[in-house]
Amino acid sequence: MYTYKIKKFLIVFLSLWTLSFYAQDDLLDELDKETKSDTKYSFPAFKAMQIGNLQSTKIAEKGDLYLIVAHRFGSIKGGVEEFFGLDQANTKIQLAYSFWKGVQLSLSRDSFEKTYSGTAKVGVAKQSNTFPLNIVAYGSADINTEIKKANYPNLKFGDRMSYTMQLLLSRRISKKLSLEFAPSFVRQNLQDINLSGGRSHNQFLAAIGGRMKVSKRMSINMEYAYNFSKHINSVYNNPLTLGVAIETGGHVFQLLFSNARGSNDSAFLTKARGDWSKGEISFGFNVVRVF
């Protein structure tokens, strides 16, 4: 009799617990739907694809085609004789397109090391009233076609490759201020150890950037990357870029000063040879047009 009562009690208890479980699931589903419907996304943290050299969390809208032309001149330290670096120029031409929402692909050619690049940018999360950050995954592959096989008899195609992977985390702090943090990894298959100071094919960096809006169409931009893997004898420096961005309808002009002359990711992150303290700074600009 006692055993029968216990069994009966357990059956009733399990039935009630199961019903409450499903009821709770239904309630959570309803709350989740309500939360999603109440989600309000913030305005984008950045108006341009790049803060300067560093990629921003902005991704092209589906069906939009972007043309990006970037110029990087020589060091202003050359003075009048070198026309403050304008006699020397590296040019990158890039086309970026979004076939799917939240996904951007691009192809480019940079005269720095005659580099061809392919990139992919994928949106992971957007800043909203329920989530504090914009999160974007970014990757690029660079092909250095300047390397001569005559100088490297055993050169293989893979030796020309460099790869960059970044996780872009940004937040629009206020109407005027946006900040970004970008943990980065760069893989260089071939290095000149006379410049790199030693073998450091895999390099880890932490990049930061920001945008301060000073008027309706103008902002001051800054970015810096610290290379944790740079050899002590390397001739390269950590890249620092300061600039101004001007919005004019479908165009964005970015005027900048940097100690890096390359525009592709692996180059500007790991091959900046200028020293700000010695005035080894290069002027450059980006012109962005959307179609």
C-alpha positions in Angstrom: 0.0 0.0 0.0 2.8 2.4 1.0 4.7 1.5 -2.2 1.5 2.1 -4.3 1.1 5.6 -2.8 4.7 6.5 -3.5 4.4 5.4 -7.1 1.1 7.4 -7.4 2.8 10.5 -6.0 5.8 10.2 -8.3 3.5 9.9 -11.4 1.6 13.0 -10.4 4.8 14.9 -9.6 6.5 14.0 -12.9 3.3 14.9 -14.8 3.2 18.3 -13.2 6.9 18.9 -13.6 6.7 18.0 -17.4 3.7 20.3 -17.8 5.5 23.2 -16.0 8.6 22.5 -18.1 6.7 22.9 -21.4 4.8 25.9 -20.1 8.1 27.5 -19.1 9.4 26.8 -22.6 6.4 28.4 -24.2 6.8 31.4 -21.9 10.5 31.8 -22.8 9.7 31.5 -26.5 7.2 34.3 -26.1 9.6 36.4 -24.2 12.3 35.8 -26.8 10.0 36.8 -29.6 9.0 39.9 -27.7 12.7 40.8 -27.0 13.6 40.3 -30.7 10.8 42.5 -31.8 11.9 45.2 -29.3 15.5 45.1 -30.4 16.7 48.5 -31.7 20.0 48.6 -33.6 22.4 51.5 -33.1 23.7 53.6 -36.0 26.9 52.2 -37.5 30.1 52.9 -35.6 32.0 53.9 -38.7 30.9 55.4 -42.1 33.9 54.1 -44.1 35.2 50.7 -44.7 38.5 51.6 -43.1 39.4 53.8 -40.2 42.6 54.7 -42.0 44.5 51.6 -43.0 42.8 49.4 -40.4 39.5 47.8 -41.4 36.4 49.1 -39.7 33.2 47.1 -38.8 31.3 48.6 -41.7 30.1 46.1 -44.3 28.7 46.9 -47.7 24.9 46.5 -48.0 23.7 43.7 -50.3 24.1 44.7 -53.9 26.4 47.6 -53.3 29.7 48.0 -55.2 32.5 50.0 -53.7 35.5 51.4 -55.5 38.4 52.3 -53.2 41.5 54.1 -54.4 44.3 54.5 -51.9 47.5 56.5 -52.4 50.5 56.4 -50.0 53.4 58.8 -50.7 57.0 58.9 -49.5 58.3 60.4 -46.3 57.7 64.1 -45.8 61.2 64.1 -44.3 62.5 64.2 -47.9 61.6 67.9 -48.0 61.3 70.1 -51.0 63.8 67.9 -53.0 61.3 65.0 -52.9 58.3 67.4 -52.8 57.7 66.2 -49.3 57.3 62.6 -50.5 54.8 63.3 -53.3 57.4 62.3 -55.9 57.0 58.7 -54.7 53.6 57.0 -54.6 52.1 53.6 -54.0 48.6 53.1 -55.3 46.0 50.5 -54.5 42.8 50.0 -56.4 40.1 47.8 -54.8 36.6 46.7 -55.7 34.4 45.5 -52.9 30.9 43.9 -53.3 28.3 42.3 -51.2 26.5 39.3 -52.7 24.7 38.4 -49.5 23.6 40.4 -46.5 26.3 40.8 -43.9 29.0 39.4 -46.3 31.5 41.5 -48.3 34.2 40.2 -50.7 36.9 42.3 -52.4 39.8 42.1 -54.8 42.6 44.7 -55.1 46.0 45.4 -56.5 48.6 47.4 -54.5 51.8 48.7 -56.1 53.6 48.2 -52.8 55.4 44.9 -53.5 53.1 44.5 -56.5 50.5 42.8 -54.3 47.2 41.2 -55.3 44.8 40.7 -52.4 41.5 39.0 -51.8 39.5 39.7 -48.7 36.3 38.6 -46.9 34.3 40.4 -44.3 31.5 38.7 -42.4 29.1 40.3 -39.9 28.7 38.4 -36.6 26.7 40.8 -34.4 25.4 44.4 -34.4 25.3 46.9 -31.5 21.8 47.3 -30.2 19.9 48.0 -27.0 20.4 44.3 -26.1 24.0 43.8 -27.3 26.9 46.2 -26.6 29.2 45.6 -29.7 29.5 45.3 -33.4 31.5 42.1 -34.2 32.9 41.4 -37.7 35.2 38.6 -38.8 37.8 39.7 -41.4 40.4 37.8 -43.4 42.7 38.6 -46.3 45.2 36.8 -48.5 48.1 38.7 -50.2 50.2 37.6 -53.1 53.6 39.4 -53.4 54.5 39.3 -57.1 57.6 41.5 -56.7 59.7 38.6 -55.5 62.0 37.5 -58.2 62.7 33.8 -58.8 66.2 34.7 -59.9 66.9 35.9 -56.3 65.2 32.9 -54.8 65.9 29.8 -57.0 63.8 27.5 -54.8 60.8 29.9 -54.7 57.4 28.3 -54.7 54.1 30.1 -55.3 53.1 29.6 -51.6 56.2 31.6 -50.6 54.6 34.7 -52.0 51.6 34.4 -49.7 50.8 36.3 -46.6 47.6 35.9 -44.6 45.8 38.2 -42.1 42.9 37.3 -39.8 41.2 39.8 -37.5 38.2 40.0 -35.2 36.9 43.5 -35.4 35.0 44.7 -32.2 33.6 48.2 -32.3 31.2 50.3 -30.3 29.5 53.6 -31.0 30.1 55.3 -27.6 28.2 58.4 -28.4 26.9 60.4 -31.4 30.5 61.7 -31.9 32.8 58.9 -30.6 33.3 55.4 -31.9 36.1 53.0 -30.9 37.4 49.7 -32.2 39.6 46.9 -30.9 41.0 44.3 -33.3 43.0 41.3 -32.2 45.0 40.3 -35.3 47.1 37.4 -36.7 49.5 37.7 -39.7 51.2 34.8 -41.3 54.1 35.6 -43.7 55.4 32.6 -45.6 58.6 34.3 -46.7 60.7 36.9 -44.8 63.9 38.8 -45.4 65.6 38.3 -42.1 67.9 41.2 -42.8 64.8 43.4 -42.3 62.6 41.3 -39.9 65.6 40.6 -37.6 64.8 36.9 -37.4 62.2 34.3 -38.2 58.8 35.5 -37.1 56.5 34.0 -39.7 53.5 34.0 -37.3 52.8 37.4 -35.7 50.2 38.4 -33.2 49.0 42.0 -32.9 46.5 44.1 -31.0 45.1 47.0 -33.0 43.0 49.9 -31.7 41.2 52.7 -33.6 38.7 55.4 -33.2 36.7 58.1 -34.9 35.7 61.4 -33.3 33.1 63.4 -35.3 33.9 67.1 -35.3 31.2 68.3 -37.7 28.2 66.9 -39.6 30.5 65.6 -42.4 34.0 65.5 -40.9 35.7 63.3 -38.3 39.2 62.8 -36.9 40.4 59.2 -37.1 43.3 57.4 -35.3 44.6 53.9 -35.2 47.6 52.0 -33.8 48.7 48.3 -33.7 51.1 46.8 -31.3 53.1 43.8 -32.6 53.8 41.2 -29.8 55.8 39.0 -32.1 58.2 41.6 -33.7 61.9 40.6 -33.3 64.0 42.9 -31.2 66.3 43.5 -34.2 63.5 44.2 -36.7 63.7 47.5 -38.7 59.9 47.6 -38.7 57.9 49.7 -36.3 54.4 49.5 -35.0 52.0 51.3 -37.4 50.4 54.5 -36.2 48.0 56.5 -38.4 46.2 59.8 -37.9 43.8 61.3 -40.3 40.7 63.2 -41.3 37.6 61.8 -43.0 35.3 63.9 -45.1 31.9 62.7 -46.3 30.4 64.2 -49.5 27.3 62.3 -50.6 28.4 59.0 -52.2 32.1 59.7 -51.6 34.2 59.5 -48.6 37.7 61.2 -48.6 40.2 60.2 -46.0 43.4 62.2 -45.6 46.0 60.6 -43.4 49.5 60.6 -42.1 51.2 57.2 -41.3 54.5 55.5 -40.8 53.3 52.7 -43.1 53.4 52.9 -46.9 51.7 49.7 -47.8 47.9 49.6 -47.9 47.3 45.8 -47.9 46.7 44.3 -44.5 49.9 42.3 -43.9 52.1 45.1 -45.2 50.8 48.0 -43.1 50.5 45.9 -40.0 54.0 44.3 -40.1 56.1 46.4 -42.5 55.9 50.0 -41.3 59.4 51.4 -41.6 58.7 55.0 -40.7 59.5 56.4 -37.2 57.2 59.2 -36.0 59.8 60.5 -33.6 62.2 61.1 -36.5 59.6 62.7 -38.8 59.5 59.6 -41.0 55.8 60.1 -41.8 54.0 59.6 -45.1 51.0 61.5 -46.4 48.3 59.5 -48.1 44.6 59.4 -48.9 41.7 57.1 -49.6 38.9 57.9 -51.9 35.7 55.7 -51.5 32.9 55.6 -54.0 29.7 53.5 -53.7 27.6 52.5 -56.7 
